[in-house]
């Protein structure tokens, strides 16, 4: 077992509070680290997208340097409290939000702590459990400097820290590379889809762009615009079967052998089911089972369309499993629904309810111009791109599970490196 030393945070860190700025001071000025930047990232983003109007004194007092550790100091719930993020570089002229605390490593300890290791350690159960036991609930969960100073850091020798940090960081690098690859693949698919089916510049018989090469266009009353001659107008409901999920709270599991996690809007947004996801009985009809690669459309609340890339689960109400009808495939359907998504969001936002939504009639009234032969050609070209995009998501889910399984074992010394 690796030898480990235990330090109090008050021995290692100097704690500072962030800036509380007036709303009018945001949107221009210098880089600004937000609560969300800290909450959602083990390590600070390479670029801070938000800006704040700060003065020279503020930029000096609330600076961000390589090795700085940031903690969310207040939140609505204890689970969201004390989430951490570490700076892996200096951020010129940047400052940080008052809802976070900056912990700067004292000079005497900088050579004893690896910044990658620190980033992962702070997200491990060893620290999360400490924070949960310390947090005070008033009207909001909060952490003060005294509480933070009482936390303990248990670390092995610096060489071991560096090895552990590199192992975990290499997994996250692969995840990030996959994410960027999937993003680029989607951009390619969206661009070709728009060029062919929106701009009508698909290749004609001579390989030239149809519309700009003089291809014949005719006015379509249903769409209120010109479309290529001979094209049909089809509604979304004719392209796909939209299978709505169930109110799965009505089907509680009988025991641990009878349970399967439930895919709701929250899970679709984050891309996976977690320990807080609902469970349902496996006796639910198989038609409501969702597997990796299925196309899911949230028609209520947060409207979105995504390929599911995580574990098998049940589909809850307010979500459609989009199944292709003959002549179409999930790649084409994904792009068509994505084309309509802003319209659907406007429809949903106009509903006088607490939770905006669309109806099946909105799908029926969503018309799109197509040519069946061109759709088939498009499917052949684009499906491999979409499959690669889905594969990136599936692989990321696997890599993150590996990381999450390794993290507590490496931090506790159960696995030696």
C-alpha positions in Angstrom: 0.0 0.0 0.0 1.3 3.5 -0.9 2.3 5.6 2.1 -0.2 8.5 2.5 -0.1 11.8 4.4 -3.1 13.6 5.8 -3.2 17.4 5.7 -5.7 19.9 6.9 -6.9 22.3 4.2 -6.0 25.2 6.5 -2.3 24.1 6.3 -2.3 23.8 2.5 -4.6 26.5 1.1 -5.3 30.2 1.3 -9.0 30.8 0.9 -10.4 33.8 -0.9 -14.0 34.9 -1.8 -15.0 35.9 -5.3 -16.7 38.9 -6.8 -20.4 39.9 -6.5 -21.0 42.2 -9.4 -24.0 44.2 -10.5 -25.9 42.6 -13.4 -25.1 45.6 -15.6 -21.4 44.7 -15.3 -21.7 41.4 -17.2 -21.4 40.7 -20.9 -18.3 42.8 -21.5 -14.8 43.3 -20.1 -12.5 40.5 -18.9 -12.8 36.7 -18.5 -15.1 35.7 -15.6 -15.3 32.2 -14.0 -19.0 31.4 -13.2 -20.6 29.0 -10.8 -21.5 26.7 -13.7 -17.9 26.6 -14.9 -16.9 25.2 -11.6 -19.9 23.0 -11.0 -19.7 21.1 -14.3 -15.9 20.7 -14.8 -13.2 18.7 -12.9 -10.8 21.3 -14.5 -11.6 24.8 -15.6 -12.5 25.2 -19.3 -9.6 26.2 -21.6 -11.5 29.4 -22.3 -13.8 31.3 -20.0 -16.7 32.4 -22.2 -18.3 34.8 -19.8 -17.1 38.4 -19.3 -17.3 40.9 -16.5 -16.4 44.6 -16.2 -13.7 44.4 -13.5 -11.1 46.9 -12.4 -7.4 46.4 -11.8 -7.7 45.8 -8.1 -10.4 43.2 -8.6 -8.3 41.4 -11.2 -5.4 41.3 -8.8 -7.3 40.2 -5.7 -9.5 37.6 -7.5 -7.0 36.3 -10.1 -6.9 32.8 -11.4 -3.5 31.0 -11.5 -2.4 27.5 -12.3 -3.1 25.1 -9.5 -6.0 27.2 -8.0 -8.8 25.1 -6.7 -12.4 26.4 -6.8 -15.4 25.2 -4.7 -19.0 26.1 -5.0 -19.8 27.6 -1.6 -23.6 27.8 -1.8 -26.4 26.0 -3.5 -30.0 24.9 -3.2 -29.1 21.4 -2.1 -26.2 19.7 -0.2 -25.5 17.4 -3.2 -24.5 20.5 -5.3 -22.4 22.0 -2.6 -18.6 22.0 -2.6 -18.3 20.9 -6.3 -14.7 21.5 -7.4 -12.7 22.6 -10.4 -8.9 23.1 -10.7 -7.1 25.5 -13.0 -4.4 23.8 -15.1 -3.0 27.2 -16.4 -2.9 30.9 -15.6 -5.9 32.9 -16.8 -4.8 36.4 -17.8 -7.0 39.1 -16.3 -9.7 36.6 -15.2 -11.7 36.8 -12.0 -14.2 34.5 -10.3 -17.8 34.5 -9.0 -18.8 35.3 -5.5 -20.7 32.0 -5.2 -17.4 30.2 -5.3 -14.3 30.1 -3.1 -10.8 30.1 -4.4 -8.3 27.8 -2.6 -4.7 28.8 -3.6 -1.9 26.3 -2.6 0.7 27.8 -0.3 4.2 28.0 -1.7 5.5 25.3 0.7 3.1 22.7 -0.6 3.1 23.4 -4.4 5.8 20.8 -4.9 3.9 18.2 -2.9 0.6 18.3 -4.7 -0.1 17.3 -8.4 -2.8 19.5 -9.9 -4.4 16.7 -11.9 -4.5 14.5 -8.9 -6.1 17.3 -6.8 -8.8 17.8 -9.4 -9.9 14.1 -9.3 -9.4 13.8 -5.5 -11.8 16.7 -4.9 -14.5 14.9 -6.9 -14.0 11.6 -5.1 -16.2 10.2 -2.3 -13.4 10.9 0.2 -14.0 14.6 -0.1 -17.7 14.6 -1.1 -18.5 12.7 2.1 -16.6 15.2 4.2 -18.4 18.1 2.6 -21.8 16.4 3.1 -21.2 16.1 6.8 -20.0 19.7 7.2 -22.6 21.6 5.1 -25.0 23.6 7.1 -28.6 23.9 5.9 -30.3 27.2 6.5 -32.4 28.5 3.7 -29.6 27.4 1.4 -26.8 24.9 1.7 -23.6 26.7 2.4 -19.9 26.3 3.1 -17.9 28.9 4.9 -14.1 29.2 5.2 -14.0 27.6 8.6 -15.7 24.5 7.3 -13.4 24.3 4.2 -10.3 24.7 6.4 -11.4 21.7 8.5 -11.4 19.4 5.5 -8.7 16.8 5.2 -6.5 15.8 2.2 -5.1 12.3 2.2 -2.4 12.0 -0.5 0.4 9.6 -1.5 3.9 10.7 -2.6 4.0 13.2 -5.5 5.3 10.5 -8.0 2.2 8.3 -7.2 -0.1 11.4 -7.5 1.3 12.1 -11.0 0.8 8.6 -12.2 -2.8 8.5 -10.9 -3.6 11.9 -12.4 -2.2 10.9 -15.8 -4.3 7.7 -15.8 -7.5 9.5 -15.1 -6.7 12.5 -17.3 -5.9 10.3 -20.3 -9.4 8.8 -20.0 -11.0 12.3 -19.9 -8.9 13.4 -22.8 -10.3 10.5 -24.8 -13.8 11.5 -23.8 -13.1 15.1 -24.8 -11.7 14.0 -28.2 -14.7 11.8 -28.8 -17.0 14.7 -27.9 -15.2 17.0 -30.4 -15.3 14.3 -33.0 -19.1 13.7 -32.6 -19.6 17.5 -32.7 -17.7 17.8 -36.0 -19.5 14.8 -37.5 -22.9 16.3 -36.6 -21.8 19.6 -38.2 -21.0 17.7 -41.4 -24.3 15.9 -41.4 -26.2 19.1 -40.7 -24.4 21.0 -43.5 -25.1 18.3 -46.1 -28.7 18.0 -45.0 -29.2 21.8 -45.3 -27.6 21.9 -48.7 -29.6 19.1 -50.1 -33.1 19.5 -48.5 -33.2 23.2 -47.5 -31.1 25.0 -50.1 -31.9 22.3 -52.8 -28.3 22.2 -54.0 -28.1 18.4 -54.1 -26.0 17.0 -56.9 -28.0 16.7 -60.1 -27.4 14.1 -62.8 -24.2 15.9 -63.9 -22.9 16.3 -60.3 -23.7 20.0 -60.3 -25.8 21.7 -57.6 -29.4 21.5 -58.6 -30.9 24.9 -57.9 -28.0 27.1 -58.8 -27.5 25.1 -62.0 -30.9 26.0 -63.3 -32.9 23.0 -61.9 -36.6 23.5 -62.3 -38.4 24.8 -59.2 -42.2 25.0 -58.7 -44.2 26.8 -56.0 -45.5 24.7 -53.2 -48.6 26.1 -51.4 -48.3 23.9 -48.4 -44.8 25.2 -47.7 -45.2 28.7 -49.1 -42.0 28.4 -51.2 -40.5 26.9 -54.3 -39.3 23.3 -54.3 -37.7 21.1 -56.9 -40.2 19.9 -59.5 -41.5 16.4 -58.8 -40.8 16.5 -55.1 -43.4 15.5 -52.5 -44.5 17.1 -49.3 -44.6 14.8 -46.3 -45.3 15.4 -42.6 -43.2 14.1 -39.8 -46.0 11.7 -38.7 -45.7 10.0 -42.1 -42.0 9.5 -41.8 -41.8 7.9 -38.3 -43.8 6.3 -35.6 -43.6 8.3 -32.4 -43.9 5.9 -29.4 -44.7 7.8 -26.3 -43.3 6.6 -22.9 -45.3 5.5 -19.9 -46.0 7.1 -16.5 -43.6 4.6 -15.0 -44.2 5.5 -11.4 -47.2 3.2 -11.7 -44.9 0.3 -12.2 -42.5 0.2 -9.1 -40.0 -2.7 -9.0 -40.8 -5.6 -6.7 -37.2 -6.1 -5.7 -33.6 -5.4 -6.9 -33.8 -8.2 -9.5 -36.9 -6.6 -11.0 -35.7 -3.1 -11.6 -34.5 -1.1 -14.6 -33.7 2.6 -14.6 -36.1 5.1 -16.2 -35.2 7.6 -18.9 -36.8 11.0 -18.2 -36.1 14.5 -19.5 -33.3 15.0 -17.0 -31.5 11.8 -18.1 -31.9 12.7 -21.7 -30.3 16.1 -21.1 -27.3 14.7 -19.2 -26.9 11.7 -21.5 -27.1 8.9 -18.9 -29.1 7.5 -15.9 -27.5 7.9 -12.5 -28.0 6.7 -9.0 -30.9 9.2 -8.5 -32.8 8.0 -11.6 -36.2 6.4 -11.0 -36.6 2.7 -11.3 -39.4 0.6 -12.8 -40.4 -3.0 -12.9 -39.1 -5.2 -15.7 -42.6 -6.4 -16.2 -43.3 -3.3 -18.3 -43.9 -4.0 -22.0 -40.7 -4.4 -24.0 -41.9 -1.7 -26.5 -40.8 0.9 -23.8 -37.3 -0.4 -23.5 -34.6 2.0 -24.9 -31.2 0.8 -26.0 -28.1 2.7 -27.1 -28.6 4.2 -30.6 -32.3 4.8 -30.2 -33.6 8.2 -31.3 -35.4 10.0 -28.5 -37.4 13.2 -28.8 -38.5 15.1 -25.7 -41.8 16.8 -26.6 -42.5 18.4 -23.2 -40.5 20.7 -20.9 -37.0 20.9 -22.4 -37.6 20.1 -26.0 -34.7 18.2 -27.6 -33.8 15.4 -29.9 -30.9 13.1 -29.2 -29.5 9.7 -29.8 -29.4 7.7 -26.6 -25.9 6.4 -26.0 -26.1 5.0 -22.5 -27.4 1.8 -20.8 -30.7 0.0 -21.5 -33.6 1.7 -19.7 -37.3 2.3 -19.8 -38.9 5.3 -21.6 -40.9 7.6 -19.4 -43.8 9.8 -20.5 -43.1 13.1 -22.2 -40.5 11.4 -24.4 -40.9 9.7 -27.8 -38.9 6.8 -29.1 -38.7 7.8 -32.8 -39.0 4.7 -35.1 -38.3 4.9 -38.8 -41.0 4.1 -41.3 -40.2 2.6 -44.7 -37.9 4.8 -46.8 -36.4 6.7 -43.9 -33.8 6.0 -41.3 -32.9 7.4 -37.9 -30.2 9.6 -39.3 -32.6 11.4 -41.7 -35.3 11.6 -39.0 -32.8 13.1 -36.5 -31.9 15.8 -38.9 -35.5 16.6 -39.9 -36.7 16.8 -36.3 -33.7 19.0 -35.5 -34.7 21.2 -38.4 -38.1 21.7 -36.8 -36.9 21.9 -33.1 -36.9 25.7 -32.9 -40.5 25.9 -34.2 -41.5 23.2 -31.7 -39.9 25.2 -28.9 -41.9 28.3 -29.9 -45.1 26.2 -29.9 -44.3 24.8 -26.5 -43.4 28.2 -25.0 -46.8 29.5 -26.1 -48.7 27.0 -24.0 -50.5 28.4 -21.0 -49.2 25.7 -18.7 -46.4 25.1 -16.3 -44.8 22.8 -18.7 -44.7 23.7 -22.4 -45.3 20.9 -24.9 -46.3 20.0 -28.4 -49.0 17.7 -29.6 -49.2 15.0 -32.2 -51.1 17.4 -34.4 -48.0 19.6 -34.4 -46.1 16.6 -35.9 -48.9 16.1 -38.4 -48.6 19.7 -39.5 -44.8 19.7 -39.8 -44.4 19.4 -43.6 -41.1 18.8 -45.3 -40.2 18.5 -49.0 -38.6 15.2 -50.1 -37.7 13.1 -53.0 -37.7 9.4 -52.0 -34.7 8.5 -54.3 -32.7 11.4 -53.0 -33.5 10.5 -49.4 -32.2 7.0 -50.2 -29.0 8.4 -51.6 -28.7 10.7 -48.6 -29.2 7.8 -46.2 -26.4 5.9 -47.7 -24.0 8.8 -47.5 -24.9 10.1 -44.0 -25.7 7.0 -42.0 -22.1 6.0 -41.5 -21.4 9.5 -40.2 -24.2 9.4 -37.8 -23.2 5.8 -36.7 -19.7 7.2 -35.9 -21.3 10.0 -33.9 -23.3 7.5 -31.9 -20.3 5.3 -31.4 -18.4 8.3 -29.9 -21.2 8.7 -27.4 -21.3 5.0 -26.5 -17.6 4.9 -26.0 -17.6 8.0 -23.8 -20.2 6.4 -21.6 -17.9 3.3 -21.2 -14.8 5.4 -20.6 -16.6 7.5 -17.9 -17.7 4.4 -16.2 -14.1 3.1 -16.1 -13.0 6.5 -14.7 -15.7 6.5 -12.1 -14.9 3.0 -11.1 -11.1 3.7 -10.9 -11.4 7.0 -9.1 -12.3 5.8 -5.5 -10.0 2.8 -5.8 -7.0 4.9 -6.8 -7.7 7.6 -4.3 -8.0 5.2 -1.4 -4.9 3.3 -2.4 -6.9 0.1 -3.0 -5.3 0.0 -6.5 -1.6 0.8 -6.6 0.2 2.3 -9.6 
